[in-house]
Amino acid sequence: MLFYILKRIALMVPTLLGALTITFVVIQFVPGGPVEQLMAEARAGQGEGGGAYKAGRDSDAKQIEELKKLYGFDKPAHVRYFEMLGSFLRFDLGRSFLQNKDVWQLIKEKLPVSISLGLWTFLISYLISVPLGVAKAVREGSRFDVMTSLVVLIGYAIPGFVLGIFLIVLFAGGSFFEWFPLRGLTSDNWEELSWPARILDYFWHLTLPLICLVISSFAVTTMLTKNTFVEETRKQYVLVARAKGLSQQAVLYKHIFRNALIPLVTGFPAAFVGAFFAGSVLIETLFSLDGLGLLSFESVVRRDYPVVLGSLYLFTLIGLVVKLVSDLLYVAVDPRVQFGAVGK
């Protein structure tokens, strides 16, 4: 297994390098870089009679060269590329062009929102999906199976942001009720509240965003769980176990569950990383939640390249590590898997 782990770690390097290289090359050909955007904002401010830049400075080539030097664009592309790789090897993600903060600091500021959305979406989705999928498999073909499949597919078909708009209009003071807050992760007076009140306030703010994210995310896991369990129940070892007189519960949880768990384990990394880091830009925008998804989107739109590349490097690295951990879980779930034979 040690050889397999070392091999996988070695393969992470070209994967990470490839993702960074492709993104860096694409960035070089995208029009409207940070210098151009800053100049455009300055001209817009000048047109309104204000702004930090005067009319003469906007069109001054000397000022443009100073901005390029400030952002490092006076250096050749290959020099900037290798400087970026050297910084990333030291886990120095750089400094934001537009916000004048370290990328690490920006990520730390946005992390609480992404942790809240991602972690609870992941946990609630699996806590609903796995028991529901097992129940559907046990009652395959029944009215319960048909009705729950209909509900699951309808929930999957509704886009999260559309459901979010509906919930805001209905429950967040849009037109009908004002039961839930419209913005933020906590109330303004959160620091003044007691700990029980803080916990209630926290989940009060998360209720509507989590409904939008969970409804659209648990359908795949539910159907995967059901289909896996149904497939396992038709295998020979299940028939043998039943022939020995074991109860339905014993067959289900002692024999079927462990084998059916393997596809679910493989889905953990994608579900966790997707929910934790990707989040939903539209959901964060709808409910005014300033998380990593919104940060990544705004950095791409505003050409804040250190944030784009730094967050890509961090998220890709974490995704590769989590994927390795999930593969190692195969051994714990299925003893038939022997990684030692993979490298031979």
C-alpha positions as a printed Julia matrix, in Angstrom:
344×3 Matrix{Float64}:
   0.0     0.0     0.0
   2.91    2.35    0.71
   4.1     2.02   -2.88
   0.6     2.82   -4.13
   0.36    5.93   -1.93
   3.75    7.19   -3.12
   2.75    6.51   -6.71
  -0.48    8.47   -6.33
   1.34   11.38   -4.67
   3.82   11.4    -7.58
   0.91   11.52  -10.05
  -0.56   14.52   -8.24
   2.36   16.67   -9.37
   1.69   16.55  -13.16
  -2.06   16.85  -12.55
  -1.61   19.96  -10.45
   0.98   21.36  -12.82
  -1.26   20.75  -15.82
  -4.23   22.54  -14.26
  -2.11   25.55  -13.33
  -0.36   25.67  -16.71
  -3.57   25.53  -18.74
  -5.18   28.24  -16.61
  -2.08   30.44  -16.79
  -1.89   30.11  -20.59
  -5.6    30.89  -21.01
  -5.21   33.97  -18.83
  -2.54   35.35  -21.17
  -5.02   35.49  -24.07
  -8.06   36.8   -22.2
  -8.71   40.46  -23.05
  -9.39   43.04  -20.38
  -6.73   42.37  -17.76
  -6.54   44.08  -14.35
  -4.65   47.08  -15.78
  -7.29   47.64  -18.47
 -10.1    47.18  -15.95
  -8.54   49.68  -13.56
  -8.15   52.21  -16.34
 -11.76   51.66  -17.44
 -12.99   52.21  -13.87
 -10.9    55.35  -13.66
 -12.38   56.71  -16.9
 -15.88   55.88  -15.66
 -15.15   57.74  -12.43
 -13.81   60.69  -14.38
 -16.95   60.79  -16.51
 -19.01   61.11  -13.35
 -16.85   63.92  -12.14
 -14.9    61.91   -9.57
 -12.54   59.01   -9.19
  -9.01   58.54   -7.99
  -7.43   59.23  -11.35
  -7.37   62.58  -13.12
  -8.07   62.96  -16.81
  -4.45   63.39  -17.74
  -3.3    60.33  -15.85
  -5.87   57.99  -17.44
  -4.34   58.24  -20.88
  -0.76   58.65  -19.8
   1.37   55.77  -21.05
   3.76   56.27  -18.17
   1.05   55.55  -15.65
   0.05   52.42  -17.56
   3.63   51.2   -17.44
   3.75   51.87  -13.71
   0.59   49.81  -13.23
   2.06   46.96  -15.27
   5.18   47.08  -13.15
   3.09   47.12   -9.97
   1.2    43.99  -11.03
   4.28   42.31  -12.49
   3.15   42.45  -16.13
   6.4    44.13  -17.16
   8.07   40.7   -16.96
   7.87   38.05  -19.71
   5.15   35.42  -19.34
   7.58   32.54  -18.72
   9.29   34.48  -15.91
   5.95   35.15  -14.21
   4.98   31.5   -14.66
   8.06   30.13  -12.9
   7.8    32.78  -10.18
   4.21   31.64   -9.6
   5.28   27.99   -9.33
   8.05   28.93   -6.88
   5.58   30.83   -4.72
   3.1    27.95   -4.75
   5.81   25.52   -3.67
   6.19   27.71   -0.56
   2.37   27.85   -0.27
   2.5    31.56   -0.93
  -0.69   32.19   -2.93
   0.17   35.8    -3.72
  -1.66   39.05   -3.16
  -4.95   40.19   -4.66
  -4.63   42.89   -7.31
  -7.92   44.57   -6.53
  -8.44   44.02   -2.79
  -4.79   44.46   -1.79
  -4.94   41.47    0.57
  -3.14   38.16    0.68
  -5.08   35.41   -1.07
  -4.74   33.28    2.08
  -6.42   36.05    4.07
  -9.27   36.34    1.56
  -9.85   32.59    1.64
  -9.88   32.59    5.44
 -12.43   35.41    5.45
 -14.77   33.55    3.09
 -14.2    30.11    4.61
 -16.87   30.24    7.37
 -19.65   30.7     4.81
 -18.36   27.9     2.57
 -17.84   25.57    5.54
 -21.38   26.23    6.73
 -22.98   25.67    3.32
 -20.77   22.8     2.21
 -20.56   20.79    5.4
 -24.25   20.92    6.27
 -25.31   20.3     2.67
 -23.04   17.25    2.54
 -24.19   15.84    5.89
 -27.9    16.48    5.41
 -27.84   15.13    1.85
 -26.26   11.83    2.87
 -28.34   11.53    6.04
 -31.45   11.76    3.86
 -30.22    9.96    0.76
 -28.79    6.75    2.22
 -31.75    5.79    4.49
 -34.22    6.82    1.77
 -32.34    4.82   -0.86
 -32.28    1.74    1.4
 -36.0     2.1     2.13
 -36.75    2.38   -1.59
 -34.65   -0.71   -2.34
 -36.43   -2.77    0.33
 -39.82   -1.62   -1.0
 -38.94   -1.74   -4.69
 -41.98   -1.41   -6.92
 -44.3    -0.35   -4.1
 -46.32    2.85   -3.96
 -43.75    4.29   -1.54
 -40.98    3.66   -4.1
 -42.94    5.29   -6.93
 -44.03    8.35   -4.94
 -40.59    9.02   -3.44
 -38.99    8.63   -6.89
 -41.41   11.21   -8.22
 -40.62   13.63   -5.4
 -36.86   13.09   -5.78
 -36.92   13.67   -9.54
 -39.08   16.78   -9.22
 -36.68   18.19   -6.63
 -33.73   17.35   -8.86
 -35.36   19.05  -11.85
 -35.93   22.36  -10.05
 -32.85   24.64  -10.3
 -31.58   25.72   -6.91
 -31.69   29.44   -7.69
 -35.3    29.2    -8.91
 -36.28   27.5    -5.67
 -34.31   30.16   -3.81
 -36.28   32.98   -5.44
 -39.53   31.18   -4.61
 -38.53   30.72   -0.96
 -37.44   34.36   -0.66
 -40.73   35.61   -2.08
 -42.74   33.26    0.11
 -40.85   33.15    3.43
 -38.27   35.96    3.54
 -40.45   39.04    3.36
 -40.85   39.1    -0.41
 -44.65   39.23   -0.58
 -46.16   36.85    1.94
 -44.34   35.86    5.15
 -41.25   37.18    6.88
 -40.18   34.09    8.78
 -36.53   33.92    7.72
 -33.77   36.52    7.21
 -32.85   37.57    3.7
 -29.12   38.1     4.02
 -26.0    37.15    5.93
 -24.83   34.16    7.93
 -25.68   35.65   11.33
 -27.58   38.62   12.73
 -25.92   41.96   13.44
 -26.28   41.45   17.2
 -24.88   37.91   17.11
 -22.02   38.76   19.48
 -24.49   39.94   22.1
 -26.54   36.72   22.08
 -26.13   33.73   24.39
 -24.67   30.54   22.92
 -28.04   28.75   22.54
 -29.43   31.87   20.87
 -26.34   32.07   18.61
 -26.85   28.48   17.45
 -30.52   29.12   16.71
 -29.68   32.35   14.9
 -27.01   30.56   12.84
 -29.37   27.83   11.64
 -32.17   30.36   11.19
 -30.04   32.14    8.59
 -28.96   28.86    6.95
 -32.41   27.28    6.59
 -33.4    28.65    3.18
 -29.96   28.34    1.49
 -29.59   24.76    2.74
 -33.04   23.81    1.44
 -32.04   25.06   -2.02
 -28.73   23.19   -1.99
 -29.97   19.93   -0.44
 -33.04   19.55   -2.68
 -30.9    19.53   -5.82
 -28.04   17.42   -4.44
 -29.53   14.37   -2.73
 -31.4    12.91   -5.73
 -28.35   11.29   -7.36
 -27.17    9.73   -4.1
 -30.66    8.45   -3.31
 -31.07    6.7    -6.66
 -27.48    5.39   -6.56
 -28.1     3.9    -3.11
 -31.34    2.28   -4.21
 -29.92    0.8    -7.41
 -26.82   -0.51   -5.63
 -28.85   -2.22   -2.92
 -31.26   -3.7    -5.46
 -28.34   -5.09   -7.46
 -26.74   -6.6    -4.36
 -29.98   -8.27   -3.22
 -30.01  -10.32   -6.42
 -26.54  -11.78   -5.95
 -25.82  -15.36   -4.93
 -24.44  -14.67   -1.45
 -27.71  -12.96   -0.46
 -29.72  -15.97   -1.57
 -27.41  -18.24    0.44
 -27.77  -16.05    3.53
 -31.55  -16.12    3.25
 -31.5   -19.88    2.72
 -29.64  -20.23    6.02
 -32.6   -18.63    7.76
 -31.15  -15.2     8.48
 -33.65  -12.42    9.05
 -34.18   -9.62    6.55
 -32.45   -7.14    8.87
 -29.42   -9.4     9.3
 -29.09   -9.94    5.56
 -29.5    -6.26    4.86
 -27.09   -4.8     7.4
 -24.53   -7.6     7.85
 -24.17   -8.7     4.23
 -25.64   -6.26    1.71
 -24.8    -2.95    3.36
 -21.03   -3.34    3.34
 -20.86   -4.31   -0.33
 -23.38   -1.65   -1.36
 -21.39    0.98    0.51
 -18.49    0.87   -1.97
 -20.06    3.1    -4.69
 -21.18    5.54   -2.0
 -17.65    5.79   -0.62
 -16.34    6.63   -4.08
 -18.82    9.49   -4.26
 -17.74   11.05   -0.95
 -14.79   13.1    -2.33
 -16.69   14.58   -5.26
 -19.71   15.37   -3.09
 -17.61   16.8    -0.26
 -15.26   18.9    -2.39
 -18.09   20.05   -4.63
 -20.32   21.1    -1.75
 -17.52   22.52    0.37
 -15.57   24.55   -2.19
 -17.72   25.02   -5.25
 -20.86   25.87   -3.32
 -23.28   27.83   -5.45
 -22.54   31.3    -6.74
 -26.21   31.94   -7.42
 -27.31   30.79   -3.96
 -24.61   32.88   -2.3
 -25.67   35.9    -4.37
 -29.39   35.39   -3.69
 -28.93   35.2     0.09
 -26.02   37.7     0.28
 -23.57   35.05    1.55
 -19.98   36.04    0.86
 -18.31   32.65    0.36
 -15.59   31.05   -1.73
 -17.89   30.46   -4.69
 -18.68   34.15   -4.97
 -15.02   35.03   -4.42
 -13.9    32.76   -7.28
 -16.58   34.08   -9.62
 -15.8    37.74   -8.91
 -12.06   37.14   -9.25
 -12.6    35.66  -12.74
 -14.9    38.48  -13.83
 -12.6    41.2   -12.48
  -9.42   39.45  -13.72
  -7.92   39.17  -10.25
  -5.37   36.58  -11.4
  -3.63   35.85   -8.05
  -6.99   34.91   -6.51
  -7.93   32.8    -9.55
  -4.66   30.87   -9.64
  -4.21   30.68   -5.87
  -7.69   29.32   -5.22
  -7.35   26.91   -8.17
  -4.07   25.59   -6.77
  -5.47   25.13   -3.27
  -8.77   23.55   -4.32
  -7.12   21.2    -6.84
  -4.58   20.06   -4.25
  -7.27   19.4    -1.66
  -9.4    17.58   -4.23
  -6.51   15.28   -5.17
  -5.74   14.51   -1.52
  -9.38   13.76   -0.71
  -9.59   11.5    -3.77
  -6.55    9.57   -2.5
  -8.16    9.2     0.92
 -11.35    7.85   -0.65
  -9.37    5.25   -2.6
  -7.66    4.15    0.59
 -11.08    3.71    2.16
 -11.7     0.94   -0.36
  -9.47   -1.31    1.73
 -11.5    -0.67    4.86
 -14.81   -1.24    3.06
 -13.81   -4.11    0.77
 -10.94   -6.38    1.9
 -10.79   -7.87   -1.61
  -9.1    -4.69   -2.84
  -5.33   -5.01   -2.51
  -3.39   -1.93   -3.57
  -0.14   -3.82   -3.29
  -1.0    -5.68   -6.47
  -1.69   -2.49   -8.39
   1.9    -1.43   -8.65
   3.19   -4.85   -9.72
